[in-house]
Amino acid sequence: ARATGPYSLITQQPLGGKARFGGQRFGEMEVWALEAYGAAYNLQELLTVKSDDVEGRTKIYESMVKGKNTLEAGTPASFDVLAKEIEGLGLTLKLEKEPL
């Protein structure tokens, strides 16, 4: 996860490695640690906006320019890749959004 730098064309996730100005890996155990501390907003930001949520990145940038303080996470690009792989197996994936 990181705030600036290049992203992968397929998954829209930050590239890895220092030579390619890559992001810091945020693994499963790190996610568990933040969950244990109750840092839900930090976790949401790291796993969406600072990772592969292209729409959310755009919204965050616009809110910073306008001076507003909002975090609206969208659907991560890696989820779209997973959905296409599931469809490639001949399975149907249907999402239903409930208002929060």
C-alpha positions in Angstrom: 0.0 0.0 0.0 1.1 3.5 -0.7 -0.1 6.9 -1.8 1.9 7.6 -5.1 3.8 5.7 -7.8 3.1 3.3 -10.6 0.4 0.7 -10.7 -0.1 -2.7 -12.5 -2.2 -2.4 -15.6 -4.2 -5.5 -15.0 -4.8 -5.5 -11.2 -4.3 -1.8 -10.6 -2.3 -2.7 -7.5 1.0 -0.9 -6.6 4.0 -2.5 -8.2 6.5 -4.4 -6.0 10.1 -3.8 -5.4 12.2 -0.8 -4.5 13.7 -0.4 -8.0 10.2 0.0 -9.5 9.0 2.4 -6.7 6.7 -0.3 -5.4 4.4 -0.2 -2.5 4.9 -1.9 0.9 3.3 -5.4 1.1 0.4 -5.5 3.6 -0.2 -9.2 4.4 -2.8 -11.2 6.1 -1.2 -11.0 9.6 -0.9 -7.2 9.3 -4.6 -7.1 8.5 -5.4 -9.2 11.6 -3.3 -6.9 13.7 -5.2 -3.8 12.6 -8.5 -5.6 13.1 -7.4 -6.5 16.6 -6.6 -2.8 17.3 -10.0 -1.8 15.9 -8.4 0.4 13.2 -11.2 -0.2 10.7 -10.8 3.1 8.7 -7.0 2.6 8.4 -7.6 -0.9 7.2 -10.2 0.2 4.7 -7.9 2.9 3.3 -4.9 0.5 3.0 -6.9 -2.2 1.3 -8.9 -0.1 -1.1 -7.8 3.5 -1.9 -4.1 3.0 -1.4 -4.2 -0.3 -3.2 -6.4 -1.0 -6.3 -9.6 1.0 -5.9 -9.2 3.3 -8.9 -12.6 5.0 -8.5 -12.0 5.5 -4.8 -8.5 7.0 -5.5 -10.2 9.5 -7.8 -12.8 10.4 -5.3 -10.2 10.9 -2.5 -8.1 13.2 -4.7 -11.2 15.3 -5.6 -12.2 15.6 -2.0 -8.7 16.7 -1.0 -8.7 19.4 -3.7 -12.2 20.6 -2.6 -11.2 20.5 1.0 -13.7 17.9 2.1 -13.1 15.0 4.4 -14.7 11.9 2.9 -13.7 8.3 2.3 -16.0 6.4 -0.1 -14.3 3.1 -1.0 -15.4 1.5 -4.3 -14.9 -2.0 -5.6 -11.2 -3.0 -5.9 -9.9 -3.9 -9.4 -8.6 -7.2 -8.1 -12.2 -8.2 -7.3 -13.2 -7.5 -10.9 -10.3 -9.7 -12.1 -11.5 -12.5 -9.7 -15.1 -12.1 -11.0 -13.9 -12.5 -14.6 -11.9 -15.6 -13.7 -15.1 -17.1 -12.0 -17.1 -16.2 -15.1 -14.4 -17.9 -17.2 -15.1 -21.1 -15.3 -18.8 -20.9 -16.4 -20.1 -19.7 -13.0 -22.4 -16.8 -12.5 -21.5 -14.2 -9.9 -24.3 -11.8 -8.8 -23.7 -9.0 -6.3 -26.4 -7.3 -4.3 -25.7 -4.1 -2.5 -27.5 -3.2 0.7 -27.6 0.4 1.9 -25.4 1.0 4.9 
